[in-house]
């Protein structure tokens, strides 16, 4: 016959179980704190490493707002960190390149895919120079953290490789901003339909811009239009 379990024994067993659960919770909380500290330490070391990099580097969070720029970027721009953070850096984009640059970034951010884009960025002297921007998603343990990217000054390389034709520059920059955007996209190999989609306008509107570009440049086919874009330095040969 089984020995009866006394009430005091039950109370003690329940109390011991409660203490073990409390201890377990405390240990889990302590472990989470340690992991958080390690993550913060790793992030700090990561940013310190980027700070000393000679290439301009930026970081954006999950909301696509910029959270960090390294020393090379800030020196190039001649601005403080707080001025560039969020979307402050976009103040340095050339007006003619702003829409295309931001659209490329936001589409890549939404798709969480790497991107590469060329645009003009204002440096500390006030001059706009061509840079090549790249970006890639930051993924840690399957979690999306945002994007990290670079910007490389390519103006000197462009000058060595190609000298724009003055007449072509004059004609191309007599076009409207939207017409130049359409011209650049078509010169980069996009169809009129693809250019319309990238700029967020209708095909009819994009085709109308294309027709006006041909008329203003005095040419009749796309190949000639593209040559003007190349000679004006809007796209690489």
Secondary structure in CASP SS format (residue, H / E / C, confidence):
PFRMAT SS
TARGET T0000
AUTHOR 0000-0000-0000
METHOD secondary structure of the structure
MODEL  1
X C 1.00
X C 1.00
X C 1.00
X C 1.00
X C 1.00
X C 1.00
X H 1.00
X H 1.00
X H 1.00
X H 1.00
X H 1.00
X H 1.00
X H 1.00
X H 1.00
X H 1.00
X H 1.00
X H 1.00
X H 1.00
X H 1.00
X H 1.00
X H 1.00
X H 1.00
X H 1.00
X H 1.00
X H 1.00
X H 1.00
X H 1.00
X H 1.00
X H 1.00
X H 1.00
X H 1.00
X H 1.00
X H 1.00
X H 1.00
X H 1.00
X H 1.00
X H 1.00
X H 1.00
X H 1.00
X H 1.00
X H 1.00
X H 1.00
X H 1.00
X H 1.00
X H 1.00
X H 1.00
X H 1.00
X H 1.00
X H 1.00
X H 1.00
X H 1.00
X C 1.00
X C 1.00
X C 1.00
X C 1.00
X E 1.00
X E 1.00
X E 1.00
X E 1.00
X E 1.00
X C 1.00
X C 1.00
X C 1.00
X C 1.00
X C 1.00
X E 1.00
X E 1.00
X E 1.00
X E 1.00
X C 1.00
X H 1.00
X H 1.00
X H 1.00
X H 1.00
X H 1.00
X H 1.00
X H 1.00
X C 1.00
X C 1.00
X C 1.00
X H 1.00
X H 1.00
X H 1.00
X H 1.00
X C 1.00
X E 1.00
X C 1.00
X H 1.00
X H 1.00
X H 1.00
X H 1.00
X H 1.00
X E 1.00
X C 1.00
X C 1.00
X C 1.00
X C 1.00
X H 1.00
X H 1.00
X H 1.00
X H 1.00
X H 1.00
X H 1.00
X H 1.00
X H 1.00
X H 1.00
X H 1.00
X H 1.00
X H 1.00
X H 1.00
X H 1.00
X C 1.00
X C 1.00
X C 1.00
X E 1.00
X E 1.00
X E 1.00
X E 1.00
X E 1.00
X E 1.00
X E 1.00
X E 1.00
X C 1.00
X C 1.00
X C 1.00
X C 1.00
X C 1.00
X E 1.00
X E 1.00
X E 1.00
X E 1.00
X E 1.00
X E 1.00
X E 1.00
X E 1.00
X E 1.00
X E 1.00
X E 1.00
X E 1.00
X E 1.00
X C 1.00
X C 1.00
X E 1.00
X E 1.00
X E 1.00
X E 1.00
X E 1.00
X E 1.00
X E 1.00
X E 1.00
X E 1.00
X E 1.00
X E 1.00
X C 1.00
X H 1.00
X H 1.00
X H 1.00
X H 1.00
X H 1.00
X H 1.00
X H 1.00
X C 1.00
X C 1.00
X C 1.00
X C 1.00
X H 1.00
X H 1.00
X H 1.00
X H 1.00
X H 1.00
X H 1.00
X H 1.00
X C 1.00
X C 1.00
X C 1.00
X C 1.00
X H 1.00
X H 1.00
X H 1.00
X H 1.00
X H 1.00
X H 1.00
X H 1.00
X H 1.00
X H 1.00
X H 1.00
X H 1.00
X C 1.00
X C 1.00
X C 1.00
X C 1.00
X H 1.00
X H 1.00
X H 1.00
X H 1.00
X H 1.00
X H 1.00
X H 1.00
X H 1.00
X C 1.00
X C 1.00
X C 1.00
X H 1.00
X H 1.00
X H 1.00
X H 1.00
X H 1.00
X H 1.00
X H 1.00
X H 1.00
X H 1.00
X H 1.00
X H 1.00
X H 1.00
X H 1.00
X H 1.00
X H 1.00
X C 1.00
X C 1.00
X C 1.00
X C 1.00
X H 1.00
X H 1.00
X H 1.00
X H 1.00
X H 1.00
X H 1.00
X H 1.00
X H 1.00
X H 1.00
X H 1.00
X C 1.00
X C 1.00
X C 1.00
X C 1.00
X C 1.00
X C 1.00
END
